Amino acid sequence: MRHLLDAAVSKRNALSFPGTDALRLIDGEGDGLPGLELETFAGKWLLSTRDRTPGPAVLEWLRDQQRTVYWKQLDQHQKESPRWVAGPEQEAPFPVRESGLAFEISFQSGYSQGIFLDQHDNRAGVRERMRPGMTLLNTFSYTGAFSVFAAAGGATTTTLDLAQPYLDWAKRNFVLNDLDPARHYFCKGDTFHWLQRFAKQGRKFDAIVLDPPTFSRDQDGTVFRVEKDYGRLAALAFSCLAPGGWLLACTNCRQLPPAAFEKQIRAVSTKALKIRHAPMPADFTAEPYLKSLWVET
């Protein structure tokens, strides 16, 4: 067990992610350690396990690392904050860096700590595509990491999420990077409703990020399931996309094959689309559950 844990961490140490101190160190079956995931956030570690508690050998290895370690159980029903395991406790939010940009992390914020590490290559890709004067709509934005990357590339961003605390967190991420939130837009509410509203207003964006939850239910009781409803979401997004614009469409639904995902998007477009499937980052070595499509109109 210990040699597998050491080997996984050594493998990530050999990877090059300039300006980044938040990575996945252990990725379950991809490292011969099914059910175990370990991430580093600026040297503070977060262990996640599926359907079980960490075994004695893992806990002993973690304590030997002489660093802050927290643990959470990946449970669809109990979404609690991580529990302290070893090292100094980290009770206050703290910054991490990704590609030179800073983001606030919290081990007391509930199930998610502030940034999804499997999207770091896609976020870098967004910044590379942005130019001053361009506009980006970030839907289901969570804490606004895609918006920060787009703004760092010169774009004016619109950040959309159901939860005001996440929009406030997004604004703090802007401030961490010396970006003025007042020069950008933040919208609270349902993405479907906002897309319909933007379309009626004739508001267009040069780029749109779509990364919805796999399942949701809006205030009217309408159910959204990625497997069958992503096309409906993409159609609304296309109605808000400026001529020559692009879409980053993502889903972490494991039951949806990449080909079927692409088919949903092509089926709702009246234009010939250029679509590229993006791989997962190099620090994620297990099943490539995240599907990411760069869609050019």
Secondary structure as UniProt FT lines:
FT   HELIX           2..13
FT   TURN            18..19
FT   STRAND          22..27
FT   HELIX           28..31
FT   TURN            34..35
FT   STRAND          36..41
FT   TURN            42..43
FT   STRAND          44..50
FT   HELIX           56..64
FT   STRAND          69..74
FT   STRAND          83..86
FT   STRAND          94..98
FT   TURN            99..100
FT   STRAND          101..105
FT   TURN            107..108
FT   HELIX           117..119
FT   HELIX           120..129
FT   TURN            132..133
FT   STRAND          135..138
FT   TURN            142..143
FT   HELIX           145..152
FT   TURN            153..154
FT   STRAND          156..161
FT   HELIX           164..176
FT   TURN            177..178
FT   HELIX           181..183
FT   STRAND          185..188
FT   HELIX           191..201
FT   STRAND          205..210
FT   STRAND          215..217
FT   TURN            219..220
FT   STRAND          223..225
FT   HELIX           226..238
FT   TURN            239..240
FT   STRAND          241..251
FT   TURN            254..255
FT   HELIX           258..267
FT   STRAND          274..278
FT   TURN            282..283
FT   STRAND          291..296
//
